[in-house]
Amino acid sequence: MRIAYLGPEGTFSEEAALAWATPRGAEVVPFSSFPALVNAVEAGLAEQAMLPIENSLEGSVSGTVDLLIHETDLKLCGELVLPVRHFLVGVPGTTLAEVRTVTSHPQALGQCRRFLERALPGAGQVAALSTAAAVAGVMEAGDRSQVAIGTRRAAELYGAEILAADIQDFDNNVTRFVVLAEADAPPTGQDKTSLCFSVKANVPGALYEVLGVLAAAQIQMTKVESRPKKSKLGDYYFLVDIEGHREDPPIRAALDQMAEVVAELKVFGSYPASPVPAPTKSRAGA
Ligand SMILES: O=C(O)C(=O)C[C@]1(C(=O)O)C=C[C@@H](O)C=C1
C-alpha cells in the first residue's frame, strides 16, 4: 500500500504519513500540493493520502476542507493527531539581524505569528508549498537574508542550522490529519463521522433544526465550523464531526432525518477516532 503525503521529505505530513504507514507495512510517497494528493489517489498512484485538516492554533486547513467539499468524492478512512514543533532554520552562520524574509507553509507562518512579530518584526513573509520545500529553497539559495520555518528533520536533511527552536506560539500545538481513500473505514465501536451540509434559504431556525436532530438523538458533536459556499456572499456550508459510525443504527437514523431537513448533505466518511497526544514538552526542553 502507498500513502501519498505533502512533500518533499521532512514535512510534518511525512511524519504523520510514516506514523500511519509503518504499522500497516505501507510505503510513503511525496507529492507537491494538496490537490496533487487527491489526484494521486483518484489516479491510482497511491491507495491513501494524508492531509492536514485542523490545527489547534490556526484552526481549519482551508485547502483540505475545500477539497473535501468541492473537489473530490474520496472518503475519510482515518485520522491522526500529531504534536507540531517549529524550528527557525537558515544557512549555517546566519544571524537574526541579517534576516529579510521568512518562508514557510502559510499554516506554519500562522502558528509562529507572535514569535515572528517579536523576533523578526521587519522581515517579509513568503508562502511556500510546504515547510520542507521552504527549508530546501533557503538552502538552495544559500542566502543568509532568507530563513525558513520547518521541522528539525528538515533542518538535518537539507543541512540547515537551527537558529531558534520551538517557535510555535503555544507549546501544546497539534495538527489533526485525515486519511483519504476510495472508501471509508468499517465500524470499530470508537468511530467518528465527518459531514457537511447547507441549510434551506430563508427558513428561520434552519440550522437549529438540523443540529436539533443530533441533540435529540444524544449524538455528541466534536467539531462544527462553517466555510463559504463560494457561490454568494453569506452562503455557507456547515461542517460537523460527530461521534459514531454512519452504519451504527442511531447515527444512520439521524443522518436520514438530517437529509430531510437540509438543502444539501455530504458525508465525508466514518473512521476510527484517534487519541489526542498529551503536550510533549516545555520550551526549555528544546
Ligand atoms: O508543510 C508541512 O510540513 C505540512 O505538512 C503541512 C502542514 C499544514 O498545512 O498544516 C502540516 C502541519 C503543520 O500544521 C504545518 C504545516
Ligand as a Chemical Component Dictionary entry (heavy atoms), coordinates in Angstrom:
data_LIG
# 
_chem_comp.id                   LIG 
_chem_comp.type                 NON-POLYMER 
_chem_comp.pdbx_formal_charge   0 
_chem_comp.three_letter_code    LIG 
# 
loop_
_chem_comp_atom.comp_id 
_chem_comp_atom.atom_id 
_chem_comp_atom.alt_atom_id 
_chem_comp_atom.type_symbol 
_chem_comp_atom.charge 
_chem_comp_atom.model_Cartn_x 
_chem_comp_atom.model_Cartn_y 
_chem_comp_atom.model_Cartn_z 
_chem_comp_atom.pdbx_ordinal 
LIG O1  O1  O 0 4.264  21.951 5.408  1  
LIG C1  C1  C 0 4.231  20.917 6.091  2  
LIG O2  O2  O 0 5.199  20.451 6.699  3  
LIG C2  C2  C 0 2.953  20.197 6.210  4  
LIG O3  O3  O 0 2.967  19.020 6.415  5  
LIG C3  C3  C 0 1.663  20.992 6.113  6  
LIG C4  C4  C 0 1.166  21.489 7.479  7  
LIG C5  C5  C 0 -0.264 22.098 7.332  8  
LIG O4  O4  O 0 -0.641 22.539 6.255  9  
LIG O5  O5  O 0 -0.965 22.177 8.361  10 
LIG C6  C6  C 0 1.070  20.353 8.404  11 
LIG C7  C7  C 0 1.244  20.501 9.755  12 
LIG C8  C8  C 0 1.555  21.819 10.347 13 
LIG O6  O6  O 0 0.330  22.308 10.842 14 
LIG C9  C9  C 0 2.093  22.793 9.353  15 
LIG C10 C10 C 0 2.016  22.570 8.011  16 
# 
loop_
_chem_comp_bond.comp_id 
_chem_comp_bond.atom_id_1 
_chem_comp_bond.atom_id_2 
_chem_comp_bond.value_order 
_chem_comp_bond.pdbx_ordinal 
LIG O1 C1  DOUB 1  
LIG C1 O2  SING 2  
LIG C1 C2  SING 3  
LIG C2 O3  DOUB 4  
LIG C2 C3  SING 5  
LIG C3 C4  SING 6  
LIG C4 C5  SING 7  
LIG C4 C6  SING 8  
LIG C4 C10 SING 9  
LIG C5 O4  DOUB 10 
LIG C5 O5  SING 11 
LIG C6 C7  DOUB 12 
LIG C7 C8  SING 13 
LIG C8 O6  SING 14 
LIG C8 C9  SING 15 
LIG C9 C10 DOUB 16 
# 
